[in-house]
């Protein structure tokens, strides 16, 4: 069982590390993380769909400075895995995958705060050598922080997946709402959060409201073409 | 350490390629030990350290140790723009600027580097790239194409900003404040906000359709529900974050779907 968790834990650890510590190349964004997780479980296309829904929600929580925000890297790995495991098209799979990802992101946010506190404890412990300009202590503090973050993401992913995967399977056995309506509810809620986020970020920018409406018109026209 | 001796001011030469590469790589890990007490402080010391090795006195000298200790104190900046500070501070130390001047510079630079970076990257470039990728997804692009598009586009800006920051900081030293008047930093956030607003309009219906599947009337009904829901979330005015509300609604929906059977 523990060995089975190793690949997903490793992926969650690496992507969790990207959120703040290294290299912040946004491989931790849900769109990427859930797709990679989907690929790990055999279906990147399904992972991408789950990632798109999470990405809409993640638009609201941008990583400003010292603020507390959800940790999407590990969370999207868990969500993508559960969505692919459930077969994607099954009723309720997307709901359970996104819900598991959101709860993981919530806990992930707390673990990031704990990591920052731990980093502060290490910084305090090595204050004297660092104040004396000890090169080894400066580098050691940085490496301790990076390693702890990697372990944090890996543990969070493994524990979260171990809890939510069987829970999702159990819920899906009793799911009653039809697949299409289930998906519509999830993506509708995600789009609602995204629309509100877009409004909050851009409403004070001159012309942004009209550009949004113009974009919406183009999007609806393209929708006609695409479908 | 012995008392500080006044240092002769002399201009440092160009930064060797190996040092530059090392600093750039370390910049990617600048937030590795981020904490609530010294924030980015240790990360700045960690990134400046390869340049300090160029001090003629060597890494075991008092000058090296004093410089590293100075640079590892409290500092705050946006991680992508911290390269400006790292380059400028490395230059100042190698030029033999006085510790007092370096301290004043660190204090003055921290605020602007944080706020400019937040507006340009977190509130501009990141949502813009994310929305462009969602448009691509809605247009039928596959997983590989969508992910590569997002990562390539985003990191083009990300890496360019980090490299430009380090180069500019090193070039201007303590006079780098003028670089913050760069048009990209001044007008970029507004222009990106406009572009992202447009991309958001295009992305929302396309992404909805891609996840739900075809059916104009059904998608139209979902879009109307989305607009009403978004107005509700905006009117909450931060009393409840949207993503927490989403988690609560989904949990209720899951309970309802399971209990109904």
HADDOCK unambig.tbl for C-alpha pairs under 7 A between the chains (distance, minus, plus):
assign (segid A and resid 20 and name CA) (segid B and resid 31 and name CA) 6.40 0.50 0.50
assign (segid A and resid 21 and name CA) (segid B and resid 29 and name CA) 5.64 0.50 0.50
assign (segid A and resid 21 and name CA) (segid B and resid 31 and name CA) 4.97 0.50 0.50
assign (segid A and resid 21 and name CA) (segid B and resid 32 and name CA) 4.40 0.50 0.50
assign (segid A and resid 22 and name CA) (segid B and resid 28 and name CA) 5.72 0.50 0.50
assign (segid A and resid 22 and name CA) (segid B and resid 29 and name CA) 4.74 0.50 0.50
assign (segid A and resid 22 and name CA) (segid B and resid 32 and name CA) 6.77 0.50 0.50
assign (segid A and resid 23 and name CA) (segid B and resid 28 and name CA) 4.70 0.50 0.50
assign (segid A and resid 23 and name CA) (segid B and resid 29 and name CA) 5.92 0.50 0.50
assign (segid A and resid 25 and name CA) (segid B and resid 155 and name CA) 6.26 0.50 0.50
assign (segid A and resid 32 and name CA) (segid B and resid 147 and name CA) 5.66 0.50 0.50
assign (segid A and resid 35 and name CA) (segid B and resid 143 and name CA) 6.76 0.50 0.50
assign (segid A and resid 44 and name CA) (segid B and resid 143 and name CA) 6.19 0.50 0.50
assign (segid A and resid 45 and name CA) (segid B and resid 142 and name CA) 6.82 0.50 0.50
assign (segid A and resid 45 and name CA) (segid B and resid 143 and name CA) 5.35 0.50 0.50
assign (segid A and resid 48 and name CA) (segid B and resid 143 and name CA) 5.85 0.50 0.50
assign (segid A and resid 49 and name CA) (segid B and resid 211 and name CA) 6.27 0.50 0.50
assign (segid A and resid 52 and name CA) (segid B and resid 134 and name CA) 6.85 0.50 0.50
assign (segid A and resid 57 and name CA) (segid B and resid 243 and name CA) 6.05 0.50 0.50
assign (segid A and resid 59 and name CA) (segid B and resid 127 and name CA) 6.43 0.50 0.50
assign (segid A and resid 62 and name CA) (segid B and resid 122 and name CA) 5.94 0.50 0.50
assign (segid A and resid 63 and name CA) (segid B and resid 122 and name CA) 6.60 0.50 0.50
assign (segid A and resid 64 and name CA) (segid B and resid 118 and name CA) 6.23 0.50 0.50
assign (segid A and resid 64 and name CA) (segid B and resid 122 and name CA) 6.72 0.50 0.50
assign (segid A and resid 95 and name CA) (segid B and resid 250 and name CA) 6.61 0.50 0.50
assign (segid A and resid 99 and name CA) (segid B and resid 247 and name CA) 5.99 0.50 0.50
assign (segid A and resid 99 and name CA) (segid B and resid 250 and name CA) 6.24 0.50 0.50
assign (segid A and resid 99 and name CA) (segid B and resid 251 and name CA) 6.79 0.50 0.50
assign (segid A and resid 102 and name CA) (segid B and resid 247 and name CA) 6.07 0.50 0.50
assign (segid A and resid 116 and name CA) (segid B and resid 34 and name CA) 6.24 0.50 0.50
assign (segid A and resid 116 and name CA) (segid B and resid 35 and name CA) 4.47 0.50 0.50
assign (segid A and resid 116 and name CA) (segid B and resid 36 and name CA) 6.46 0.50 0.50
assign (segid A and resid 117 and name CA) (segid B and resid 35 and name CA) 6.27 0.50 0.50
assign (segid A and resid 117 and name CA) (segid B and resid 36 and name CA) 6.83 0.50 0.50
assign (segid A and resid 119 and name CA) (segid B and resid 33 and name CA) 5.76 0.50 0.50
assign (segid A and resid 119 and name CA) (segid B and resid 34 and name CA) 6.80 0.50 0.50
assign (segid A and resid 119 and name CA) (segid B and resid 35 and name CA) 5.56 0.50 0.50
assign (segid A and resid 120 and name CA) (segid B and resid 35 and name CA) 5.18 0.50 0.50
assign (segid A and resid 120 and name CA) (segid B and resid 36 and name CA) 6.48 0.50 0.50
assign (segid A and resid 120 and name CA) (segid B and resid 37 and name CA) 6.08 0.50 0.50
assign (segid A and resid 130 and name CA) (segid B and resid 69 and name CA) 5.87 0.50 0.50
assign (segid A and resid 131 and name CA) (segid B and resid 69 and name CA) 4.88 0.50 0.50
assign (segid A and resid 132 and name CA) (segid B and resid 65 and name CA) 6.36 0.50 0.50
assign (segid A and resid 132 and name CA) (segid B and resid 66 and name CA) 6.97 0.50 0.50
assign (segid A and resid 132 and name CA) (segid B and resid 69 and name CA) 5.98 0.50 0.50
assign (segid A and resid 133 and name CA) (segid B and resid 65 and name CA) 3.98 0.50 0.50
assign (segid A and resid 133 and name CA) (segid B and resid 66 and name CA) 5.78 0.50 0.50
assign (segid A and resid 133 and name CA) (segid B and resid 68 and name CA) 5.09 0.50 0.50
assign (segid A and resid 133 and name CA) (segid B and resid 69 and name CA) 4.23 0.50 0.50
assign (segid A and resid 134 and name CA) (segid B and resid 65 and name CA) 6.51 0.50 0.50
assign (segid A and resid 138 and name CA) (segid B and resid 42 and name CA) 6.35 0.50 0.50
assign (segid A and resid 138 and name CA) (segid B and resid 45 and name CA) 6.99 0.50 0.50
assign (segid A and resid 138 and name CA) (segid B and resid 46 and name CA) 6.18 0.50 0.50
assign (segid A and resid 139 and name CA) (segid B and resid 46 and name CA) 6.12 0.50 0.50
assign (segid A and resid 141 and name CA) (segid B and resid 33 and name CA) 6.40 0.50 0.50
assign (segid A and resid 142 and name CA) (segid B and resid 32 and name CA) 5.34 0.50 0.50
assign (segid A and resid 142 and name CA) (segid B and resid 33 and name CA) 4.95 0.50 0.50
assign (segid A and resid 142 and name CA) (segid B and resid 43 and name CA) 6.89 0.50 0.50
assign (segid A and resid 145 and name CA) (segid B and resid 32 and name CA) 5.29 0.50 0.50
assign (segid A and resid 145 and name CA) (segid B and resid 33 and name CA) 4.56 0.50 0.50
assign (segid A and resid 146 and name CA) (segid B and resid 32 and name CA) 4.94 0.50 0.50
assign (segid A and resid 146 and name CA) (segid B and resid 33 and name CA) 6.78 0.50 0.50
assign (segid A and resid 171 and name CA) (segid B and resid 258 and name CA) 6.33 0.50 0.50
assign (segid A and resid 174 and name CA) (segid B and resid 258 and name CA) 5.21 0.50 0.50
assign (segid A and resid 174 and name CA) (segid B and resid 261 and name CA) 6.38 0.50 0.50
assign (segid A and resid 175 and name CA) (segid B and resid 257 and name CA) 5.39 0.50 0.50
assign (segid A and resid 175 and name CA) (segid B and resid 258 and name CA) 4.81 0.50 0.50
assign (segid A and resid 175 and name CA) (segid B and resid 261 and name CA) 6.89 0.50 0.50
assign (segid A and resid 176 and name CA) (segid B and resid 257 and name CA) 5.19 0.50 0.50
assign (segid A and resid 176 and name CA) (segid B and resid 258 and name CA) 6.17 0.50 0.50
assign (segid A and resid 176 and name CA) (segid B and resid 260 and name CA) 6.40 0.50 0.50
assign (segid A and resid 176 and name CA) (segid B and resid 261 and name CA) 5.40 0.50 0.50
assign (segid A and resid 177 and name CA) (segid B and resid 257 and name CA) 5.65 0.50 0.50
assign (segid A and resid 180 and name CA) (segid B and resid 212 and name CA) 6.43 0.50 0.50
assign (segid A and resid 183 and name CA) (segid B and resid 212 and name CA) 5.88 0.50 0.50
assign (segid A and resid 184 and name CA) (segid B and resid 212 and name CA) 5.65 0.50 0.50
assign (segid A and resid 184 and name CA) (segid B and resid 222 and name CA) 6.99 0.50 0.50
assign (segid A and resid 187 and name CA) (segid B and resid 208 and name CA) 6.38 0.50 0.50
assign (segid A and resid 188 and name CA) (segid B and resid 222 and name CA) 6.12 0.50 0.50
assign (segid A and resid 188 and name CA) (segid B and resid 226 and name CA) 5.73 0.50 0.50
assign (segid A and resid 189 and name CA) (segid B and resid 226 and name CA) 6.99 0.50 0.50
assign (segid A and resid 189 and name CA) (segid B and resid 246 and name CA) 6.17 0.50 0.50
assign (segid A and resid 191 and name CA) (segid B and resid 204 and name CA) 6.72 0.50 0.50
assign (segid A and resid 191 and name CA) (segid B and resid 226 and name CA) 6.22 0.50 0.50
assign (segid A and resid 192 and name CA) (segid B and resid 226 and name CA) 4.67 0.50 0.50
assign (segid A and resid 192 and name CA) (segid B and resid 227 and name CA) 6.65 0.50 0.50
assign (segid A and resid 192 and name CA) (segid B and resid 229 and name CA) 5.52 0.50 0.50
assign (segid A and resid 192 and name CA) (segid B and resid 230 and name CA) 4.64 0.50 0.50
assign (segid A and resid 193 and name CA) (segid B and resid 230 and name CA) 6.30 0.50 0.50
assign (segid A and resid 193 and name CA) (segid B and resid 242 and name CA) 5.28 0.50 0.50
assign (segid A and resid 193 and name CA) (segid B and resid 243 and name CA) 6.70 0.50 0.50
assign (segid A and resid 195 and name CA) (segid B and resid 230 and name CA) 5.77 0.50 0.50
assign (segid A and resid 196 and name CA) (segid B and resid 230 and name CA) 4.79 0.50 0.50
assign (segid A and resid 196 and name CA) (segid B and resid 231 and name CA) 6.88 0.50 0.50
assign (segid A and resid 196 and name CA) (segid B and resid 233 and name CA) 6.12 0.50 0.50
assign (segid A and resid 196 and name CA) (segid B and resid 234 and name CA) 5.49 0.50 0.50
assign (segid A and resid 198 and name CA) (segid B and resid 197 and name CA) 6.91 0.50 0.50
assign (segid A and resid 201 and name CA) (segid B and resid 123 and name CA) 6.78 0.50 0.50
assign (segid A and resid 202 and name CA) (segid B and resid 193 and name CA) 5.93 0.50 0.50
assign (segid A and resid 202 and name CA) (segid B and resid 197 and name CA) 6.63 0.50 0.50
assign (segid A and resid 205 and name CA) (segid B and resid 190 and name CA) 6.45 0.50 0.50
assign (segid A and resid 205 and name CA) (segid B and resid 193 and name CA) 6.83 0.50 0.50
assign (segid A and resid 208 and name CA) (segid B and resid 194 and name CA) 5.03 0.50 0.50
assign (segid A and resid 208 and name CA) (segid B and resid 197 and name CA) 5.69 0.50 0.50
assign (segid A and resid 211 and name CA) (segid B and resid 194 and name CA) 6.70 0.50 0.50
assign (segid A and resid 211 and name CA) (segid B and resid 197 and name CA) 6.02 0.50 0.50
assign (segid A and resid 211 and name CA) (segid B and resid 198 and name CA) 4.78 0.50 0.50
assign (segid A and resid 212 and name CA) (segid B and resid 197 and name CA) 4.77 0.50 0.50
assign (segid A and resid 212 and name CA) (segid B and resid 198 and name CA) 4.49 0.50 0.50
assign (segid A and resid 212 and name CA) (segid B and resid 200 and name CA) 6.50 0.50 0.50
assign (segid A and resid 212 and name CA) (segid B and resid 201 and name CA) 4.77 0.50 0.50
assign (segid A and resid 213 and name CA) (segid B and resid 201 and name CA) 6.19 0.50 0.50
assign (segid A and resid 214 and name CA) (segid B and resid 198 and name CA) 6.67 0.50 0.50
assign (segid A and resid 215 and name CA) (segid B and resid 198 and name CA) 4.52 0.50 0.50
assign (segid A and resid 215 and name CA) (segid B and resid 199 and name CA) 6.15 0.50 0.50
assign (segid A and resid 215 and name CA) (segid B and resid 200 and name CA) 6.90 0.50 0.50
assign (segid A and resid 215 and name CA) (segid B and resid 201 and name CA) 4.05 0.50 0.50
assign (segid A and resid 215 and name CA) (segid B and resid 202 and name CA) 4.54 0.50 0.50
assign (segid A and resid 216 and name CA) (segid B and resid 201 and name CA) 3.83 0.50 0.50
assign (segid A and resid 216 and name CA) (segid B and resid 202 and name CA) 4.95 0.50 0.50
assign (segid A and resid 218 and name CA) (segid B and resid 202 and name CA) 5.88 0.50 0.50
assign (segid A and resid 219 and name CA) (segid B and resid 201 and name CA) 6.45 0.50 0.50
assign (segid A and resid 219 and name CA) (segid B and resid 202 and name CA) 3.87 0.50 0.50
assign (segid A and resid 219 and name CA) (segid B and resid 203 and name CA) 6.48 0.50 0.50
assign (segid A and resid 219 and name CA) (segid B and resid 205 and name CA) 5.97 0.50 0.50
assign (segid A and resid 219 and name CA) (segid B and resid 206 and name CA) 6.23 0.50 0.50
assign (segid A and resid 220 and name CA) (segid B and resid 205 and name CA) 6.27 0.50 0.50
assign (segid A and resid 223 and name CA) (segid B and resid 206 and name CA) 5.95 0.50 0.50
assign (segid A and resid 226 and name CA) (segid B and resid 139 and name CA) 6.67 0.50 0.50
assign (segid A and resid 227 and name CA) (segid B and resid 214 and name CA) 6.33 0.50 0.50
